[in-house]
Amino acid sequence: MADHVDLVLEQWRVRRPDLDPSPMGIIGRMSRLGALFDAELRRNFSKHDLDRASFDVLATLRRSNAEHSLTPAGLMHSSMVTSGAISQRLDRLEARGLVTRAPSETDRRGVLVTLTPEGLELIDKVLPTHVDTESQLLAGLSAAEREQLAGLLRTLLESLGDKRDQS
């Protein structure tokens, strides 16, 4: 079965037979998948008045420790949110009553970000729908294919320097 990317690759093979367009096939499909995944995930998050970065902050706090607390730097290292977005994201989440920021008891210069009961309730409500959405997006693959794809993607990420954070 052929997809749109196959058509593009065939066109390049005809127009530029001197080039191997196979990397375009992989990157093109990954890009198309990313856009499809992002649209579905955004749709789910919007039902809960969240965006991806806000969800990520709440989920990171939820999974990190029993206190559901981290420093802003810890959040940045443990989440998929960039450093530039952390302060702005925390301001919005705090204004909504989903997180609090308080001075650290162990570091007078530090701050701890903690889920509020409302934040905990929201992330516990959204997380199952998020996992369901992701499962639906991967429904075209068998369990073995999912495992194989996960391994291949892990290998590619590691080859590009994306290592597991040890903090």
HUZI-V515123 format. One record per residue. N is the residue number from 0. PHI is phi in degrees with one decimal (999 if undefined). PSI is psi as a letter, one per 40 degrees, with the letter a starting at -180 (* if undefined). D_LAST is the distance of its C-alpha to the last C-alpha in Angstrom with 1 decimal. Layout:
n=N phi=PHI psi=PSI d_last=D_LAST
n=N phi=PHI psi=PSI d_last=D_LAST
This chain:
n=0 phi=999 psi=h d_last=44.3
n=1 phi=-99.6 psi=i d_last=43.6
n=2 phi=-118.6 psi=a d_last=41.4
n=3 phi=-58.8 psi=d d_last=41.6
n=4 phi=-64.8 psi=d d_last=39.4
n=5 phi=-58.6 psi=d d_last=41.9
n=6 phi=-61.3 psi=d d_last=44.6
n=7 phi=-60.5 psi=d d_last=42.7
n=8 phi=-62.4 psi=d d_last=42.1
n=9 phi=-63.0 psi=d d_last=45.8
n=10 phi=-62.3 psi=d d_last=46.9
n=11 phi=-67.5 psi=d d_last=44.9
n=12 phi=-61.9 psi=d d_last=46.3
n=13 phi=-71.6 psi=d d_last=49.8
n=14 phi=-78.1 psi=d d_last=49.3
n=15 phi=-136.4 psi=g d_last=47.3
n=16 phi=-63.2 psi=e d_last=48.0
n=17 phi=-77.7 psi=e d_last=46.7
n=18 phi=-109.1 psi=i d_last=43.1
n=19 phi=-95.0 psi=h d_last=40.8
n=20 phi=-84.0 psi=e d_last=39.4
n=21 phi=-57.2 psi=d d_last=37.3
n=22 phi=-60.8 psi=d d_last=33.9
n=23 phi=-62.6 psi=d d_last=35.2
n=24 phi=-64.7 psi=d d_last=35.6
n=25 phi=-69.9 psi=d d_last=32.0
n=26 phi=-64.1 psi=d d_last=30.6
n=27 phi=-60.8 psi=d d_last=33.4
n=28 phi=-66.6 psi=d d_last=32.7
n=29 phi=-64.3 psi=d d_last=29.0
n=30 phi=-64.6 psi=d d_last=29.9
n=31 phi=-64.2 psi=d d_last=32.5
n=32 phi=-61.6 psi=d d_last=30.3
n=33 phi=-57.5 psi=d d_last=27.6
n=34 phi=-66.3 psi=d d_last=30.4
n=35 phi=-64.7 psi=d d_last=31.7
n=36 phi=-61.5 psi=d d_last=28.4
n=37 phi=-59.6 psi=d d_last=27.6
n=38 phi=-62.9 psi=d d_last=31.1
n=39 phi=-69.0 psi=d d_last=30.9
n=40 phi=-65.5 psi=d d_last=27.5
n=41 phi=-61.6 psi=d d_last=28.7
n=42 phi=-60.6 psi=d d_last=31.9
n=43 phi=-65.9 psi=d d_last=30.0
n=44 phi=-61.6 psi=d d_last=27.8
n=45 phi=-64.6 psi=d d_last=30.9
n=46 phi=-62.1 psi=d d_last=32.6
n=47 phi=-113.3 psi=e d_last=30.2
n=48 phi=56.9 psi=f d_last=30.3
n=49 phi=-127.4 psi=i d_last=26.8
n=50 phi=-118.3 psi=i d_last=25.5
n=51 phi=-59.9 psi=d d_last=22.7
n=52 phi=-66.1 psi=d d_last=20.3
n=53 phi=-65.2 psi=d d_last=21.3
n=54 phi=-57.6 psi=d d_last=20.9
n=55 phi=-61.9 psi=d d_last=17.4
n=56 phi=-63.0 psi=d d_last=16.4
n=57 phi=-62.1 psi=d d_last=18.3
n=58 phi=-66.2 psi=d d_last=17.0
n=59 phi=-64.3 psi=d d_last=13.3
n=60 phi=-62.5 psi=d d_last=14.3
n=61 phi=-64.4 psi=d d_last=16.5
n=62 phi=-91.7 psi=e d_last=14.1
n=63 phi=-73.2 psi=d d_last=11.0
n=64 phi=-163.7 psi=i d_last=12.8
n=65 phi=-64.6 psi=d d_last=16.5
n=66 phi=-83.7 psi=e d_last=16.9
n=67 phi=56.5 psi=f d_last=15.8
n=68 phi=-131.4 psi=i d_last=14.4
n=69 phi=-150.1 psi=i d_last=11.6
n=70 phi=-75.3 psi=i d_last=12.0
n=71 phi=-56.8 psi=d d_last=13.2
n=72 phi=-66.3 psi=d d_last=10.5
n=73 phi=-62.1 psi=d d_last=7.9
n=74 phi=-61.8 psi=d d_last=10.6
n=75 phi=-62.2 psi=d d_last=10.9
n=76 phi=-74.1 psi=d d_last=7.5
n=77 phi=-98.0 psi=e d_last=7.9
n=78 phi=-115.4 psi=a d_last=11.6
n=79 phi=-106.3 psi=e d_last=14.3
n=80 phi=-97.9 psi=h d_last=15.8
n=81 phi=-74.5 psi=i d_last=16.2
n=82 phi=-60.2 psi=d d_last=15.8
n=83 phi=-64.9 psi=d d_last=19.6
n=84 phi=-91.4 psi=e d_last=19.9
n=85 phi=-61.8 psi=d d_last=17.6
n=86 phi=-60.8 psi=d d_last=20.1
n=87 phi=-63.1 psi=d d_last=23.0
n=88 phi=-64.2 psi=d d_last=21.6
n=89 phi=-64.9 psi=d d_last=20.7
n=90 phi=-57.3 psi=d d_last=24.2
n=91 phi=-67.0 psi=d d_last=25.7
n=92 phi=-67.4 psi=d d_last=23.9
n=93 phi=-67.9 psi=d d_last=24.7
n=94 phi=-62.3 psi=d d_last=28.3
n=95 phi=-84.4 psi=e d_last=28.6
n=96 phi=77.7 psi=f d_last=27.4
n=97 phi=-95.3 psi=d d_last=24.4
n=98 phi=-139.0 psi=i d_last=21.8
n=99 phi=-123.4 psi=i d_last=22.2
n=100 phi=-121.1 psi=h d_last=20.7
n=101 phi=-140.2 psi=i d_last=21.4
n=102 phi=-58.3 psi=i d_last=20.8
n=103 phi=-72.2 psi=i d_last=18.0
n=104 phi=-77.0 psi=d d_last=19.7
n=105 phi=-102.2 psi=e d_last=17.5
n=106 phi=-139.3 psi=h d_last=17.4
n=107 phi=-60.3 psi=d d_last=20.8
n=108 phi=-89.3 psi=e d_last=19.6
n=109 phi=-90.9 psi=i d_last=16.8
n=110 phi=-129.5 psi=i d_last=17.3
n=111 phi=-111.2 psi=h d_last=16.0
n=112 phi=-100.7 psi=h d_last=16.7
n=113 phi=-132.8 psi=i d_last=18.1
n=114 phi=-65.0 psi=h d_last=20.0
n=115 phi=-83.2 psi=i d_last=23.7
n=116 phi=-55.8 psi=d d_last=25.9
n=117 phi=-67.5 psi=d d_last=27.2
n=118 phi=-65.3 psi=d d_last=23.8
n=119 phi=-63.7 psi=d d_last=23.0
n=120 phi=-62.5 psi=d d_last=26.5
n=121 phi=-65.3 psi=d d_last=26.2
n=122 phi=-65.5 psi=d d_last=23.0
n=123 phi=-68.7 psi=d d_last=24.5
n=124 phi=-79.8 psi=d d_last=27.6
n=125 phi=-78.6 psi=d d_last=26.2
n=126 phi=-55.2 psi=d d_last=23.7
n=127 phi=-62.2 psi=d d_last=26.6
n=128 phi=-70.7 psi=d d_last=28.5
n=129 phi=-65.2 psi=d d_last=25.6
n=130 phi=-63.6 psi=d d_last=25.2
n=131 phi=-61.7 psi=d d_last=29.0
n=132 phi=-61.2 psi=d d_last=29.1
n=133 phi=-63.2 psi=d d_last=26.7
n=134 phi=-62.3 psi=d d_last=28.7
n=135 phi=-63.5 psi=d d_last=31.9
n=136 phi=-65.6 psi=d d_last=30.6
n=137 phi=-101.3 psi=e d_last=30.0
n=138 phi=-60.6 psi=d d_last=33.2
n=139 phi=-75.9 psi=e d_last=35.0
n=140 phi=-113.7 psi=i d_last=32.9
n=141 phi=-74.7 psi=i d_last=33.3
n=142 phi=-59.6 psi=d d_last=30.5
n=143 phi=-65.5 psi=d d_last=30.8
n=144 phi=-65.5 psi=d d_last=30.8
n=145 phi=-60.8 psi=d d_last=27.6
n=146 phi=-63.6 psi=d d_last=25.9
n=147 phi=-63.4 psi=d d_last=27.3
n=148 phi=-62.9 psi=d d_last=26.4
n=149 phi=-58.9 psi=d d_last=22.8
n=150 phi=-64.9 psi=d d_last=22.7
n=151 phi=-64.7 psi=d d_last=24.5
n=152 phi=-65.8 psi=d d_last=22.3
n=153 phi=-60.0 psi=d d_last=19.1
n=154 phi=-59.8 psi=d d_last=21.0
n=155 phi=-63.8 psi=d d_last=22.1
n=156 phi=-59.5 psi=d d_last=18.7
n=157 phi=-63.1 psi=d d_last=17.3
n=158 phi=-65.8 psi=d d_last=20.5
n=159 phi=-97.0 psi=e d_last=19.9
n=160 phi=93.7 psi=e d_last=16.6
n=161 phi=-89.1 psi=g d_last=14.4
n=162 phi=-103.1 psi=i d_last=11.7
n=163 phi=-63.4 psi=h d_last=9.1
n=164 phi=-74.1 psi=h d_last=5.6
n=165 phi=-89.4 psi=e d_last=3.8
n=166 phi=-77.3 psi=* d_last=0.0
